[in-house]
Amino acid sequence: QVNPFVKWKGLEFFGIYEMTMGRQGSATTDGQYTQLAGELLYRIGQAEKFYLGGRYNTVFGEAFEDAGETTINRFNVGGGWFMTNNIMAKIEYVYQNYDGDPYIGSRFENGEFSGVMFEAAISF
């Protein structure tokens, strides 16, 4: 797993490269999944309490050898406000879809969702 983080003035980039391998359930062969993600934020204001940004995340791989590749893609774009050091509120547009042969016949076949999300978080 590699997680680069770069900040230049108000611009921030955070990335993810992650790979995992192993057996799942009663499978007799190993599977492999890869996750790639990138988030770009621009912090606004003298105290950088507001931000605008976007994120793209994809996970793809096989549960076991010759299982057929599955892919999940997610895209977010939005903005937020750090109300205090411990409280943040944000609003985002989110789109996510599921693709791949293993989803055929399952509840995830042609699966996708999109919409606006409002979230507030408290951290300690």
N, CA, C and O atoms as CSV, one atom per row, in Angstrom:
chain,resi,resn,atom,element,x,y,z
A,1,GLN,N,N,0.845,-1.162,0.000
A,1,GLN,CA,C,0.000,0.000,0.000
A,1,GLN,C,C,0.897,1.233,0.000
A,1,GLN,O,O,1.890,1.295,0.725
A,2,VAL,N,N,0.530,2.215,-0.826
A,2,VAL,CA,C,1.247,3.482,-0.903
A,2,VAL,C,C,0.203,4.594,-0.832
A,2,VAL,O,O,-0.810,4.543,-1.528
A,3,ASN,N,N,0.452,5.599,0.012
A,3,ASN,CA,C,-0.483,6.715,0.199
A,3,ASN,C,C,0.256,8.045,0.112
A,3,ASN,O,O,0.632,8.602,1.143
A,4,PRO,N,N,0.474,8.569,-1.098
A,4,PRO,CA,C,1.162,9.857,-1.195
A,4,PRO,C,C,0.259,11.020,-0.777
A,4,PRO,O,O,-0.942,11.020,-1.049
A,5,PHE,N,N,0.854,12.003,-0.115
A,5,PHE,CA,C,0.150,13.234,0.254
A,5,PHE,C,C,1.070,14.397,-0.067
A,5,PHE,O,O,2.222,14.432,0.367
A,6,VAL,N,N,0.546,15.361,-0.843
A,6,VAL,CA,C,1.322,16.533,-1.218
A,6,VAL,C,C,0.455,17.761,-0.978
A,6,VAL,O,O,-0.712,17.796,-1.370
A,7,LYS,N,N,1.038,18.772,-0.325
A,7,LYS,CA,C,0.319,20.023,-0.099
A,7,LYS,C,C,1.189,21.165,-0.586
A,7,LYS,O,O,2.371,21.251,-0.253
A,8,TRP,N,N,0.588,22.038,-1.376
A,8,TRP,CA,C,1.256,23.238,-1.849
A,8,TRP,C,C,0.283,24.391,-1.716
A,8,TRP,O,O,-0.715,24.463,-2.433
A,9,LYS,N,N,0.580,25.287,-0.798
A,9,LYS,CA,C,-0.304,26.395,-0.453
A,9,LYS,C,C,-1.664,25.812,-0.079
A,9,LYS,O,O,-1.737,25.024,0.864
A,10,GLY,N,N,-2.745,26.167,-0.778
A,10,GLY,CA,C,-4.057,25.645,-0.424
A,10,GLY,C,C,-4.444,24.378,-1.157
A,10,GLY,O,O,-5.527,23.841,-0.923
A,11,LEU,N,N,-3.581,23.883,-2.045
A,11,LEU,CA,C,-3.888,22.714,-2.872
A,11,LEU,C,C,-3.340,21.450,-2.222
A,11,LEU,O,O,-2.173,21.403,-1.832
A,12,GLU,N,N,-4.184,20.423,-2.107
A,12,GLU,CA,C,-3.778,19.156,-1.500
A,12,GLU,C,C,-4.105,18.005,-2.439
A,12,GLU,O,O,-5.158,17.988,-3.075
A,13,PHE,N,N,-3.191,17.046,-2.517
A,13,PHE,CA,C,-3.436,15.798,-3.238
A,13,PHE,C,C,-3.187,14.640,-2.283
A,13,PHE,O,O,-2.175,14.607,-1.583
A,14,PHE,N,N,-4.116,13.693,-2.260
A,14,PHE,CA,C,-3.956,12.466,-1.484
A,14,PHE,C,C,-4.261,11.306,-2.413
A,14,PHE,O,O,-5.286,11.312,-3.095
A,15,GLY,N,N,-3.392,10.319,-2.447
A,15,GLY,CA,C,-3.584,9.180,-3.335
A,15,GLY,C,C,-3.532,7.862,-2.595
A,15,GLY,O,O,-3.036,7.772,-1.472
A,16,ILE,N,N,-4.058,6.838,-3.257
A,16,ILE,CA,C,-4.017,5.476,-2.711
A,16,ILE,C,C,-3.661,4.514,-3.836
A,16,ILE,O,O,-4.263,4.541,-4.909
A,17,TYR,N,N,-2.685,3.675,-3.576
A,17,TYR,CA,C,-2.409,2.513,-4.413
A,17,TYR,C,C,-2.317,1.346,-3.448
A,17,TYR,O,O,-1.467,1.323,-2.558
A,18,GLU,N,N,-3.200,0.379,-3.634
A,18,GLU,CA,C,-3.250,-0.750,-2.707
A,18,GLU,C,C,-3.525,-2.020,-3.493
A,18,GLU,O,O,-4.358,-2.034,-4.399
A,19,MET,N,N,-2.820,-3.085,-3.140
A,19,MET,CA,C,-3.016,-4.363,-3.796
A,19,MET,C,C,-3.101,-5.451,-2.728
A,19,MET,O,O,-2.326,-5.452,-1.772
A,20,THR,N,N,-4.039,-6.367,-2.896
A,20,THR,CA,C,-4.190,-7.458,-1.943
A,20,THR,C,C,-4.371,-8.771,-2.697
A,20,THR,O,O,-4.969,-8.799,-3.773
A,21,MET,N,N,-3.854,-9.851,-2.131
A,21,MET,CA,C,-3.963,-11.177,-2.732
A,21,MET,C,C,-4.277,-12.189,-1.640
A,21,MET,O,O,-3.923,-11.998,-0.477
A,22,GLY,N,N,-4.942,-13.262,-2.031
A,22,GLY,CA,C,-5.212,-14.325,-1.076
A,22,GLY,C,C,-6.449,-15.124,-1.434
A,22,GLY,O,O,-7.117,-14.849,-2.431
A,23,ARG,N,N,-6.743,-16.108,-0.616
A,23,ARG,CA,C,-7.911,-16.964,-0.836
A,23,ARG,C,C,-9.115,-16.391,-0.125
A,23,ARG,O,O,-9.017,-15.779,0.939
A,24,GLN,N,N,-10.257,-16.614,-0.753
A,24,GLN,CA,C,-11.513,-16.109,-0.197
A,24,GLN,C,C,-12.494,-17.269,-0.076
A,24,GLN,O,O,-12.742,-17.971,-1.056
A,25,GLY,N,N,-13.047,-17.477,1.099
A,25,GLY,CA,C,-14.041,-18.529,1.295
A,25,GLY,C,C,-13.489,-19.898,0.971
A,25,GLY,O,O,-12.411,-20.265,1.440
A,26,SER,N,N,-14.233,-20.670,0.157
A,26,SER,CA,C,-13.820,-22.029,-0.188
A,26,SER,C,C,-13.048,-22.091,-1.504
A,26,SER,O,O,-12.857,-23.178,-2.048
A,27,ALA,N,N,-12.601,-20.949,-2.027
A,27,ALA,CA,C,-11.837,-20.920,-3.276
A,27,ALA,C,C,-10.550,-21.723,-3.119
A,27,ALA,O,O,-9.948,-21.740,-2.046
A,28,THR,N,N,-10.132,-22.389,-4.198
A,28,THR,CA,C,-8.899,-23.180,-4.170
A,28,THR,C,C,-7.728,-22.435,-4.779
A,28,THR,O,O,-6.591,-22.901,-4.701
A,29,THR,N,N,-7.991,-21.275,-5.390
A,29,THR,CA,C,-6.912,-20.466,-5.955
A,29,THR,C,C,-6.998,-19.046,-5.395
A,29,THR,O,O,-8.043,-18.614,-4.910
A,30,ASP,N,N,-5.879,-18.339,-5.473
A,30,ASP,CA,C,-5.820,-16.979,-4.949
A,30,ASP,C,C,-6.526,-15.981,-5.863
A,30,ASP,O,O,-6.541,-16.124,-7.086
A,31,GLY,N,N,-7.093,-14.994,-5.246
A,31,GLY,CA,C,-7.647,-13.861,-5.967
A,31,GLY,C,C,-6.756,-12.649,-5.751
A,31,GLY,O,O,-5.816,-12.677,-4.957
A,32,GLN,N,N,-7.075,-11.591,-6.471
A,32,GLN,CA,C,-6.271,-10.381,-6.355
A,32,GLN,C,C,-7.141,-9.165,-6.643
A,32,GLN,O,O,-7.911,-9.158,-7.603
A,33,TYR,N,N,-7.018,-8.138,-5.810
A,33,TYR,CA,C,-7.738,-6.877,-6.003
A,33,TYR,C,C,-6.755,-5.718,-5.928
A,33,TYR,O,O,-5.765,-5.771,-5.199
A,34,THR,N,N,-7.044,-4.674,-6.690
A,34,THR,CA,C,-6.255,-3.451,-6.687
A,34,THR,C,C,-7.189,-2.277,-6.457
A,34,THR,O,O,-8.277,-2.215,-7.029
A,35,GLN,N,N,-6.760,-1.345,-5.617
A,35,GLN,CA,C,-7.513,-0.120,-5.385
A,35,GLN,C,C,-6.634,1.070,-5.776
A,35,GLN,O,O,-5.475,1.160,-5.372
A,36,LEU,N,N,-7.204,1.975,-6.564
A,36,LEU,CA,C,-6.535,3.212,-6.950
A,36,LEU,C,C,-7.470,4.367,-6.613
A,36,LEU,O,O,-8.668,4.297,-6.890
A,37,ALA,N,N,-6.936,5.420,-6.022
A,37,ALA,CA,C,-7.770,6.572,-5.688
A,37,ALA,C,C,-6.925,7.834,-5.714
A,37,ALA,O,O,-5.718,7.810,-5.470
A,38,GLY,N,N,-7.594,8.929,-6.014
A,38,GLY,CA,C,-6.945,10.228,-5.980
A,38,GLY,C,C,-7.941,11.270,-5.521
A,38,GLY,O,O,-9.082,11.297,-5.982
A,39,GLU,N,N,-7.511,12.121,-4.618
A,39,GLU,CA,C,-8.367,13.195,-4.111
A,39,GLU,C,C,-7.592,14.500,-4.244
A,39,GLU,O,O,-6.439,14.599,-3.824
A,40,LEU,N,N,-8.246,15.503,-4.838
A,40,LEU,CA,C,-7.644,16.811,-5.011
A,40,LEU,C,C,-8.545,17.842,-4.356
A,40,LEU,O,O,-9.707,17.989,-4.735
A,41,LEU,N,N,-8.013,18.554,-3.373
A,41,LEU,CA,C,-8.774,19.570,-2.641
A,41,LEU,C,C,-8.079,20.916,-2.752
A,41,LEU,O,O,-6.852,20.997,-2.812
A,42,TYR,N,N,-8.880,21.963,-2.779
A,42,TYR,CA,C,-8.334,23.308,-2.695
A,42,TYR,C,C,-8.965,23.990,-1.493
A,42,TYR,O,O,-10.178,24.191,-1.449
A,43,ARG,N,N,-8.139,24.344,-0.521
A,43,ARG,CA,C,-8.615,24.993,0.696
A,43,ARG,C,C,-8.708,26.492,0.466
A,43,ARG,O,O,-7.815,27.107,-0.116
A,44,ILE,N,N,-9.815,27.068,0.939
A,44,ILE,CA,C,-10.133,28.467,0.676
A,44,ILE,C,C,-10.142,29.253,1.982
A,44,ILE,O,O,-10.528,28.736,3.031
A,45,GLY,N,N,-9.715,30.503,1.904
A,45,GLY,CA,C,-9.748,31.392,3.062
A,45,GLY,C,C,-8.431,31.431,3.784
A,45,GLY,O,O,-7.602,30.532,3.645
A,46,GLN,N,N,-8.243,32.472,4.554
A,46,GLN,CA,C,-6.992,32.666,5.271
A,46,GLN,C,C,-6.727,31.534,6.271
A,46,GLN,O,O,-5.585,31.105,6.436
A,47,ALA,N,N,-7.770,31.058,6.926
A,47,ALA,CA,C,-7.625,29.966,7.897
A,47,ALA,C,C,-7.876,28.598,7.254
A,47,ALA,O,O,-7.841,27.580,7.946
A,48,GLU,N,N,-8.128,28.561,5.940
A,48,GLU,CA,C,-8.394,27.323,5.183
A,48,GLU,C,C,-9.522,26.506,5.794
A,48,GLU,O,O,-9.417,25.284,5.892
A,49,LYS,N,N,-10.596,27.166,6.203
A,49,LYS,CA,C,-11.729,26.468,6.823
A,49,LYS,C,C,-12.722,25.927,5.791
A,49,LYS,O,O,-13.584,25.121,6.141
A,50,PHE,N,N,-12.621,26.353,4.528
A,50,PHE,CA,C,-13.514,25.886,3.464
A,50,PHE,C,C,-12.684,25.165,2.408
A,50,PHE,O,O,-11.499,25.451,2.240
A,51,TYR,N,N,-13.311,24.232,1.700
A,51,TYR,CA,C,-12.595,23.565,0.618
A,51,TYR,C,C,-13.557,23.174,-0.495
A,51,TYR,O,O,-14.759,23.013,-0.280
A,52,LEU,N,N,-12.995,23.027,-1.686
A,52,LEU,CA,C,-13.676,22.476,-2.855
A,52,LEU,C,C,-12.794,21.351,-3.364
A,52,LEU,O,O,-11.570,21.430,-3.265
A,53,GLY,N,N,-13.401,20.307,-3.906
A,53,GLY,CA,C,-12.550,19.232,-4.383
A,53,GLY,C,C,-13.304,18.097,-5.015
A,53,GLY,O,O,-14.528,18.120,-5.146
A,54,GLY,N,N,-12.530,17.093,-5.408
A,54,GLY,CA,C,-13.086,15.902,-6.024
A,54,GLY,C,C,-12.248,14.691,-5.707
A,54,GLY,O,O,-11.090,14.796,-5.302
A,55,ARG,N,N,-12.858,13.533,-5.902
A,55,ARG,CA,C,-12.195,12.262,-5.603
A,55,ARG,C,C,-12.646,11.222,-6.616
A,55,ARG,O,O,-13.818,11.175,-6.991
A,56,TYR,N,N,-11.710,10.391,-7.056
A,56,TYR,CA,C,-12.036,9.246,-7.902
A,56,TYR,C,C,-11.429,8.020,-7.243
A,56,TYR,O,O,-10.280,8.048,-6.802
A,57,ASN,N,N,-12.211,6.933,-7.176
A,57,ASN,CA,C,-11.763,5.705,-6.535
A,57,ASN,C,C,-12.223,4.533,-7.391
A,57,ASN,O,O,-13.377,4.494,-7.819
A,58,THR,N,N,-11.341,3.589,-7.640
A,58,THR,CA,C,-11.715,2.371,-8.355
A,58,THR,C,C,-11.097,1.163,-7.660
A,58,THR,O,O,-9.969,1.221,-7.171
A,59,VAL,N,N,-11.843,0.081,-7.625
A,59,VAL,CA,C,-11.375,-1.205,-7.099
A,59,VAL,C,C,-11.683,-2.234,-8.171
A,59,VAL,O,O,-12.807,-2.297,-8.670
A,60,PHE,N,N,-10.693,-3.037,-8.528
A,60,PHE,CA,C,-10.921,-4.060,-9.558
A,60,PHE,C,C,-10.101,-5.299,-9.231
A,60,PHE,O,O,-9.062,-5.224,-8.575
A,61,GLY,N,N,-10.593,-6.442,-9.704
A,61,GLY,CA,C,-9.872,-7.683,-9.486
A,61,GLY,C,C,-10.773,-8.888,-9.570
A,61,GLY,O,O,-11.932,-8.798,-9.977
A,62,GLU,N,N,-10.215,-10.028,-9.175
A,62,GLU,CA,C,-10.914,-11.309,-9.205
A,62,GLU,C,C,-10.898,-11.934,-7.812
A,62,GLU,O,O,-9.891,-11.873,-7.107
A,63,ALA,N,N,-12.024,-12.535,-7.424
A,63,ALA,CA,C,-12.108,-13.208,-6.125
A,63,ALA,C,C,-11.226,-14.456,-6.098
A,63,ALA,O,O,-10.698,-14.824,-5.049
A,64,PHE,N,N,-11.068,-15.100,-7.246
A,64,PHE,CA,C,-10.158,-16.236,-7.395
A,64,PHE,C,C,-9.798,-16.340,-8.872
A,64,PHE,O,O,-10.463,-15.744,-9.719
A,65,GLU,N,N,-8.763,-17.086,-9.177
A,65,GLU,CA,C,-8.278,-17.196,-10.551
A,65,GLU,C,C,-9.408,-17.622,-11.498
A,65,GLU,O,O,-10.156,-18.549,-11.187
A,66,ASP,N,N,-9.533,-16.964,-12.625
A,66,ASP,CA,C,-10.550,-17.233,-13.661
A,66,ASP,C,C,-11.978,-16.964,-13.191
A,66,ASP,O,O,-12.919,-17.500,-13.776
A,67,ALA,N,N,-12.164,-16.160,-12.163
A,67,ALA,CA,C,-13.509,-15.844,-11.668
A,67,ALA,C,C,-14.166,-14.754,-12.493
A,67,ALA,O,O,-15.381,-14.569,-12.421
A,68,GLY,N,N,-13.387,-14.039,-13.267
A,68,GLY,CA,C,-13.925,-12.889,-13.987
A,68,GLY,C,C,-13.690,-11.637,-13.160
A,68,GLY,O,O,-13.905,-11.628,-11.948
A,69,GLU,N,N,-13.250,-10.591,-13.823
A,69,GLU,CA,C,-12.907,-9.363,-13.101
A,69,GLU,C,C,-14.139,-8.549,-12.749
A,69,GLU,O,O,-15.058,-8.404,-13.556
A,70,THR,N,N,-14.145,-8.026,-11.546
A,70,THR,CA,C,-15.186,-7.102,-11.107
A,70,THR,C,C,-14.546,-5.725,-10.924
A,70,THR,O,O,-13.363,-5.605,-10.604
A,71,THR,N,N,-15.361,-4.695,-11.138
A,71,THR,CA,C,-14.881,-3.323,-11.001
A,71,THR,C,C,-15.940,-2.488,-10.298
A,71,THR,O,O,-17.129,-2.589,-10.599
A,72,ILE,N,N,-15.498,-1.673,-9.368
A,72,ILE,CA,C,-16.373,-0.687,-8.721
A,72,ILE,C,C,-15.690,0.665,-8.887
A,72,ILE,O,O,-14.527,0.830,-8.520
A,73,ASN,N,N,-16.421,1.631,-9.443
A,73,ASN,CA,C,-15.910,2.989,-9.640
A,73,ASN,C,C,-16.755,3.962,-8.837
A,73,ASN,O,O,-17.973,3.810,-8.745
A,74,ARG,N,N,-16.105,4.962,-8.255
A,74,ARG,CA,C,-16.825,5.988,-7.492
A,74,ARG,C,C,-16.195,7.350,-7.778
A,74,ARG,O,O,-14.972,7.494,-7.791
A,75,PHE,N,N,-17.050,8.341,-8.005
A,75,PHE,CA,C,-16.622,9.707,-8.282
A,75,PHE,C,C,-17.398,10.640,-7.366
A,75,PHE,O,O,-18.623,10.551,-7.287
A,76,ASN,N,N,-16.695,11.537,-6.671
A,76,ASN,CA,C,-17.324,12.531,-5.786
A,76,ASN,C,C,-16.794,13.911,-6.169
A,76,ASN,O,O,-15.628,14.053,-6.536
A,77,VAL,N,N,-17.640,14.912,-6.084
A,77,VAL,CA,C,-17.213,16.300,-6.236
A,77,VAL,C,C,-18.050,17.139,-5.278
A,77,VAL,O,O,-19.259,16.936,-5.165
A,78,GLY,N,N,-17.409,18.083,-4.587
A,78,GLY,CA,C,-18.172,18.871,-3.620
A,78,GLY,C,C,-17.316,19.844,-2.852
A,78,GLY,O,O,-16.230,20.230,-3.284
A,79,GLY,N,N,-17.830,20.234,-1.700
A,79,GLY,CA,C,-17.130,21.191,-0.860
A,79,GLY,C,C,-17.495,21.003,0.590
A,79,GLY,O,O,-18.453,20.308,0.927
A,80,GLY,N,N,-16.708,21.640,1.449
A,80,GLY,CA,C,-16.958,21.489,2.872
A,80,GLY,C,C,-16.493,22.667,3.685
A,80,GLY,O,O,-15.856,23.593,3.182
A,81,TRP,N,N,-16.833,22.606,4.974
A,81,TRP,CA,C,-16.545,23.684,5.913
A,81,TRP,C,C,-16.113,23.056,7.226
A,81,TRP,O,O,-16.850,22.259,7.807
A,82,PHE,N,N,-14.922,23.409,7.700
A,82,PHE,CA,C,-14.457,22.996,9.016
A,82,PHE,C,C,-15.003,24.009,10.012
A,82,PHE,O,O,-14.423,25.079,10.195
A,83,MET,N,N,-16.100,23.678,10.647
A,83,MET,CA,C,-16.771,24.599,11.563
A,83,MET,C,C,-15.905,24.893,12.783
A,83,MET,O,O,-15.834,26.031,13.246
A,84,THR,N,N,-15.252,23.860,13.295
A,84,THR,CA,C,-14.267,23.970,14.375
A,84,THR,C,C,-13.154,22.991,14.025
A,84,THR,O,O,-13.193,22.373,12.961
A,85,ASN,N,N,-12.170,22.839,14.891
A,85,ASN,CA,C,-11.115,21.848,14.645
A,85,ASN,C,C,-11.656,20.423,14.666
A,85,ASN,O,O,-11.049,19.523,14.085
A,86,ASN,N,N,-12.798,20.206,15.331
A,86,ASN,CA,C,-13.340,18.854,15.490
A,86,ASN,C,C,-14.626,18.604,14.712
A,86,ASN,O,O,-15.080,17.461,14.656
A,87,ILE,N,N,-15.228,19.623,14.109
A,87,ILE,CA,C,-16.517,19.454,13.430
A,87,ILE,C,C,-16.416,19.940,11.988
A,87,ILE,O,O,-15.967,21.054,11.720
A,88,MET,N,N,-16.849,19.074,11.063
A,88,MET,CA,C,-16.828,19.395,9.649
A,88,MET,C,C,-18.186,19.083,9.042
A,88,MET,O,O,-18.838,18.114,9.432
A,89,ALA,N,N,-18.611,19.901,8.091
A,89,ALA,CA,C,-19.825,19.638,7.311
A,89,ALA,C,C,-19.439,19.697,5.843
A,89,ALA,O,O,-18.630,20.532,5.438
A,90,LYS,N,N,-20.032,18.792,5.035
A,90,LYS,CA,C,-19.716,18.818,3.607
A,90,LYS,C,C,-20.936,18.399,2.799
A,90,LYS,O,O,-21.840,17.726,3.295
A,91,ILE,N,N,-20.931,18.819,1.541
A,91,ILE,CA,C,-21.959,18.416,0.592
A,91,ILE,C,C,-21.240,17.942,-0.662
A,91,ILE,O,O,-20.301,18.586,-1.129
A,92,GLU,N,N,-21.687,16.809,-1.208
A,92,GLU,CA,C,-21.029,16.215,-2.370
A,92,GLU,C,C,-22.054,15.611,-3.315
A,92,GLU,O,O,-23.131,15.176,-2.907
A,93,TYR,N,N,-21.686,15.598,-4.588
A,93,TYR,CA,C,-22.404,14.792,-5.569
A,93,TYR,C,C,-21.602,13.497,-5.696
A,93,TYR,O,O,-20.379,13.537,-5.825
A,94,VAL,N,N,-22.282,12.348,-5.659
A,94,VAL,CA,C,-21.629,11.037,-5.686
A,94,VAL,C,C,-22.214,10.208,-6.822
A,94,VAL,O,O,-23.427,10.187,-7.028
A,95,TYR,N,N,-21.326,9.517,-7.565
A,95,TYR,CA,C,-21.757,8.541,-8.571
A,95,TYR,C,C,-20.909,7.289,-8.378
A,95,TYR,O,O,-19.683,7.374,-8.295
A,96,GLN,N,N,-21.564,6.118,-8.307
A,96,GLN,CA,C,-20.856,4.848,-8.147
A,96,GLN,C,C,-21.498,3.812,-9.038
A,96,GLN,O,O,-22.722,3.771,-9.163
A,97,ASN,N,N,-20.667,2.951,-9.675
A,97,ASN,CA,C,-21.220,1.867,-10.481
A,97,ASN,C,C,-20.434,0.573,-10.282
A,97,ASN,O,O,-19.281,0.582,-9.851
A,98,TYR,N,N,-21.092,-0.539,-10.608
A,98,TYR,CA,C,-20.543,-1.883,-10.475
A,98,TYR,C,C,-20.526,-2.517,-11.851
A,98,TYR,O,O,-21.511,-2.428,-12.584
A,99,ASP,N,N,-19.406,-3.168,-12.224
A,99,ASP,CA,C,-19.294,-3.756,-13.546
A,99,ASP,C,C,-18.510,-5.058,-13.459
A,99,ASP,O,O,-17.644,-5.210,-12.597
A,100,GLY,N,N,-18.811,-5.994,-14.349
A,100,GLY,CA,C,-18.057,-7.239,-14.420
A,100,GLY,C,C,-18.948,-8.460,-14.487
A,100,GLY,O,O,-20.072,-8.451,-13.986
A,101,ASP,N,N,-18.436,-9.515,-15.113
A,101,ASP,CA,C,-19.190,-10.757,-15.285
A,101,ASP,C,C,-19.690,-11.377,-13.986
A,101,ASP,O,O,-20.808,-11.891,-13.970
A,102,PRO,N,N,-18.917,-11.357,-12.884
A,102,PRO,CA,C,-19.421,-11.982,-11.651
A,102,PRO,C,C,-20.700,-11.328,-11.107
A,102,PRO,O,O,-21.397,-11.937,-10.295
A,103,TYR,N,N,-21.019,-10.106,-11.536
A,103,TYR,CA,C,-22.246,-9.455,-11.068
A,103,TYR,C,C,-23.480,-9.919,-11.833
A,103,TYR,O,O,-24.602,-9.682,-11.385
A,104,ILE,N,N,-23.299,-10.577,-12.980
A,104,ILE,CA,C,-24.445,-11.005,-13.793
A,104,ILE,C,C,-25.305,-11.959,-12.975
A,104,ILE,O,O,-24.817,-12.955,-12.441
A,105,GLY,N,N,-26.581,-11.642,-12.887
A,105,GLY,CA,C,-27.523,-12.450,-12.129
A,105,GLY,C,C,-27.593,-12.099,-10.649
A,105,GLY,O,O,-28.405,-12.664,-9.916
A,106,SER,N,N,-26.755,-11.176,-10.207
A,106,SER,CA,C,-26.797,-10.778,-8.803
A,106,SER,C,C,-27.506,-9.432,-8.671
A,106,SER,O,O,-27.848,-8.804,-9.673
A,107,ARG,N,N,-27.720,-9.001,-7.456
A,107,ARG,CA,C,-28.389,-7.718,-7.228
A,107,ARG,C,C,-27.522,-6.540,-7.675
A,107,ARG,O,O,-28.017,-5.417,-7.766
A,108,PHE,N,N,-26.238,-6.775,-7.954
A,108,PHE,CA,C,-25.343,-5.713,-8.397
A,108,PHE,C,C,-25.245,-5.602,-9.918
A,108,PHE,O,O,-24.570,-4.703,-10.420
A,109,GLU,N,N,-25.909,-6.503,-10.668
A,109,GLU,CA,C,-25.852,-6.428,-12.128
A,109,GLU,C,C,-26.394,-5.070,-12.592
A,109,GLU,O,O,-27.494,-4.671,-12.210
A,110,ASN,N,N,-25.622,-4.376,-13.405
A,110,ASN,CA,C,-25.950,-3.027,-13.878
A,110,ASN,C,C,-26.183,-2.070,-12.708
A,110,ASN,O,O,-26.898,-1.079,-12.852
A,111,GLY,N,N,-25.594,-2.356,-11.570
A,111,GLY,CA,C,-25.808,-1.549,-10.375
A,111,GLY,C,C,-25.096,-0.216,-10.438
A,111,GLY,O,O,-23.956,-0.121,-10.893
A,112,GLU,N,N,-25.782,0.803,-9.978
A,112,GLU,CA,C,-25.197,2.128,-9.860
A,112,GLU,C,C,-26.076,2.983,-8.974
A,112,GLU,O,O,-27.258,2.698,-8.786
A,113,PHE,N,N,-25.494,4.022,-8.437
A,113,PHE,CA,C,-26.287,5.012,-7.724
A,113,PHE,C,C,-25.617,6.361,-7.887
A,113,PHE,O,O,-24.417,6.460,-8.143
A,114,SER,N,N,-26.421,7.388,-7.732
A,114,SER,CA,C,-25.892,8.744,-7.780
A,114,SER,C,C,-26.815,9.644,-6.986
A,114,SER,O,O,-27.989,9.331,-6.791
A,115,GLY,N,N,-26.284,10.754,-6.533
A,115,GLY,CA,C,-27.099,11.688,-5.794
A,115,GLY,C,C,-26.259,12.643,-4.981
A,115,GLY,O,O,-25.029,12.591,-4.987
A,116,VAL,N,N,-26.948,13.503,-4.293
A,116,VAL,CA,C,-26.304,14.497,-3.449
A,116,VAL,C,C,-26.281,13.982,-2.018
A,116,VAL,O,O,-27.266,13.432,-1.524
A,117,MET,N,N,-25.146,14.167,-1.364
A,117,MET,CA,C,-24.975,13.689,0.001
A,117,MET,C,C,-24.566,14.858,0.875
A,117,MET,O,O,-23.694,15.643,0.501
A,118,PHE,N,N,-25.182,14.977,2.023
A,118,PHE,CA,C,-24.782,15.950,3.038
A,118,PHE,C,C,-24.279,15.165,4.233
A,118,PHE,O,O,-24.927,14.216,4.675
A,119,GLU,N,N,-23.132,15.552,4.757
A,119,GLU,CA,C,-22.544,14.813,5.868
A,119,GLU,C,C,-21.939,15.782,6.878
A,119,GLU,O,O,-21.364,16.804,6.505
A,120,ALA,N,N,-22.073,15.458,8.127
A,120,ALA,CA,C,-21.412,16.191,9.197
A,120,ALA,C,C,-20.619,15.169,10.018
A,120,ALA,O,O,-21.101,14.068,10.283
A,121,ALA,N,N,-19.417,15.539,10.410
A,121,ALA,CA,C,-18.571,14.610,11.151
A,121,ALA,C,C,-17.950,15.314,12.355
A,121,ALA,O,O,-17.553,16.477,12.288
A,122,ILE,N,N,-17.881,14.571,13.453
A,122,ILE,CA,C,-17.223,15.039,14.657
A,122,ILE,C,C,-16.058,14.096,14.923
A,122,ILE,O,O,-16.246,12.881,14.984
A,123,SER,N,N,-14.868,14.637,15.079
A,123,SER,CA,C,-13.702,13.791,15.345
A,123,SER,C,C,-12.983,14.274,16.599
A,123,SER,O,O,-13.017,15.457,16.939
A,124,PHE,N,N,-12.340,13.344,17.272
A,124,PHE,CA,C,-11.637,13.659,18.514
A,124,PHE,C,C,-10.188,13.290,18.402
A,124,PHE,O,O,-9.427,13.480,19.351
